[in-house]
Amino acid sequence: MSKKKRTGIVYSTNPDFEYQTDEPLSARSLPANAQHLKIWLERKGGGKVVTVVRGFVGSAPDLALLGKQLKAACGTGGTAKDDEILIQGDFRDRVLTWLTAQNYNAKKAGG
């Protein structure tokens, strides 16, 4: 646990003590057919194009798993952080096809 997220306690001699955080408990992930995902295309520094999937409601491990599956489906790299999935390159059509095949409600967004 990060030191920044610890609140109120500086030191404890109790061996069973657990730090309390202000973070909410991990959210339960909605089923695939209840998710409403939007697929964006963004340009990052250096003119690199990134496909971004936003709108996932659920826990961080489930987001990471979905990101891993999308990266494998596209055959490219990326990351899953800050409640969004970044896929390197313009893979909007492939991501949309894969998500709809997995029963996610997804659509393209932006320009």
N, C-alpha and C positions, 0 to 999 in steps of 0.2 A: 504494500500500500504506500502511496506517495505521502511524503511528509506534509505536503500542502493540504491534503484532504483530511488530516487529523485535526480534530477540534477540541479545544479546552484542556487537554491533558498534555503535560510536558513529559512526565516520567511516572511510572508506576512500578512498585516492587511486587505486586501481585502477579504470580506466574500464570494465572488463569485470566488475566485482564485482556480484553479485546477492545481495540479502538473503535469508536463509533464515528461514522462518516455522515455527511449531509447528502450523500448520493441516494437516490431512490433505489429500491430493490429492482433487480433486473426484470424488465417487462416480459410478459409472455408474448410470443410471436403469434400474429394472426395467421390463420390458415391461408394457403396460396390463393384461393378464390376470393378471399376478403381483402387482399392487398391491392392497393391502387398505386402502381408504379409509373413513373414518368421517366422517359429516356431523353436525355439532352446531349447536345454536342457542344463542347467548349474548347477554346484554344488556350493553352497554357503557355508559359514562358518559352521563348524560342520558336514560336509558331507551331508547337506540337499540338495535335488534335487528340482529345480525350472524350470517350463516351461515358456519360454520367447517368447512373440510375439512382433516382431519388424517390422518397415516399415509403420506404420500407418501415413497417411497424413491428418491432420485436427486439430481441436481445442481441447483444454484440456477437456472441458465437454463431447465432443463426445468420446474421448479416455476413459474417466472415465466410460461412459455409456457402451461402448463395454467391458471394463474390468469387470464391474458388471455383464453383461450378460454371459460372459465366466465363471466367478466364480460360478454363479448359475447353469450353464450347467454342470460344473465339480463337483459341490457340495463341494467346498473347498474354502479356503481363498486366498488372493493375494492382489495385488495393481496395480495401473496404475499411473506411474510417469516417468519423463525423457523420454517421447516419446516411452515408451514400457510398456507392460502389463506383470506382473509377476504372475504366478499361482503356488501355492504350490503343489509340487508333479510332477510326470511324467504323464502328461495328453496330450502328443503330438497328439496321435491318436484321442482322443475325441475332442480336440480343432480344429484339422484339419477337422474332420467330421462336426462339428458345423459351422465353418467358411464357408466351401464350401456349406453347406445347406443354408446359408444366402447370397449366391452369392459373397462372397469375393474370390479373387484370393490368395490362400494361399498354401504354400508348406513347407515341412520340410527342415531344413538347418543344417549345421554342420555335425560332424562325424556320 
